[in-house]
Amino acid sequence: MTLSVSEISKVDHAKAFIDQNYYMEDLNLDLIACHAGMSKYSLCKEFHKKYGVSPGKYLRELRISQACRLLMTKSDHTLQEIARMVGYSNNNYFGKVFKAEKGISPDKYRKQSVKYDLVRAVYETPFI
């Protein structure tokens, strides 16, 4: 079975919608499917076929990667603030999802990143 151009563009549209709205706490499969003009079943099937991952897993991975970026660059923000910035209203749930994806807590990730940046700064700074 080959996809029609309209189905491909709908799946691409769904991915773009996720990319642009990942920070919304109420972003879910129903909303994404509705926005793309597809059923949830079709969206899941076609999204996985094209991108190799479900829309839910893609959203989760995107949120966690954005959280990693924020944890490294926004040291003045609390974990709760960062959780909200990437679409999680519950800080405990954010921590659970983060640990499941990265293997460590957001707090440990932040501390590790600060140490890494210090080591990188020392070793990558050219000597004058």
N, C-alpha and C positions, 0 to 999 in steps of 0.2 A: 504494500500500500504506500503510495507516495502522497505527500502533503500538497495541498493546493497552495497557491501563493497567499490566499487570504488566511489560511490556517497558520502558515509560517509567520505572517506579519502579526497575527493575533498573539502567538507565543512570544515573539520579539517584543510586542507591545506590553505583554504581561511582565516580562523581565525588566523592561525599562520602567514600568510603573513601580516595581519592587525597588529598583535601584534609586529612584527618585523619592520614594516614600518609606524607606525602611525604618525611619525614626518614629513613625506613627504607631502609638501603642495599640490602636485598634486595627492595624493592618492584618488581615487574615485571608485565608484561601477564598472565602466567599466574596470578599471585596475585590481581590485580584481577578478572580474569574469574571465577576460582573463587569469590571472595568475593561477587561479584554474581550468581552462579549462571547464568553465560552462557558460551558458547564464546568463544574469543579473536576468531574471525572476526565473530561477532554483535556482540560488544562494540565492536570497531573500527568496524564499519559503523554501528551505532546511535549510538555516541558522536559520531562525525563528523557524522552527520545532525543530531543535536540541538545540538551545541556548535560545529560548524564546524572542528573540529581533532581529530586522533587522540588517544587516551588517552596515548600516549607523549610527544607534543609538549606536551600539556596539563601532564603531570607535569614535563617539562623546564622549561617556562615558569614554572610555579609554584615549582619549586626555585630558579630563577635570580632570580625576583622576591623570594623570601624571603632569598636571599643578598644581594641589593642592600640590603634593609632592614637586615640584620645588619651589612653592611659600613659602613653609615652610622651605626649606633647602638652597635656593639660594637667600638670601636677597640682595646680591650684583648685581643681575641681574634685569634689568628693566622688566616691564610688556611686553613691545614689544619683548624683547629677549626671554622671557618665551613663549610668543605666538608663535614665530617662532620655538622654540625648540619642540613644540608639534603639529606643522603642520598648524598653522594659520599665513598667511602673513599679514592679516589686524587686527590690534590691536583692533579696534572698534568692528569688528565681533566677535573676541575672547571674548571680554567683554560681548557682548550680549549673546553668547552661554553659557559662564560661568555662568552668572546670571540666565539664564533659567534653567540650571542644578542644581545650588547650592543655588539659592535664594538671593545671595549677589554678589557684584562686586569682581573681583580678588583682587583689592586693599584692600577692607574691609576684605576679607578672609585672606590675608597676615597679616594685622594688628591684627585681631582676633587670628590668630595662634601664633603670637609673644607673645601676652598677655597670651594665654593658656600655652605656653611653660614656661613663667616666673612663673605662678602660679604652674604648675606641678613641676618645678625645686625646688621651695620653699617647697612644701608639700611632695615631694618624696625624698628629700635629707635626708639621715639618720643623726640623731644627734650623735655626737661623744662623 
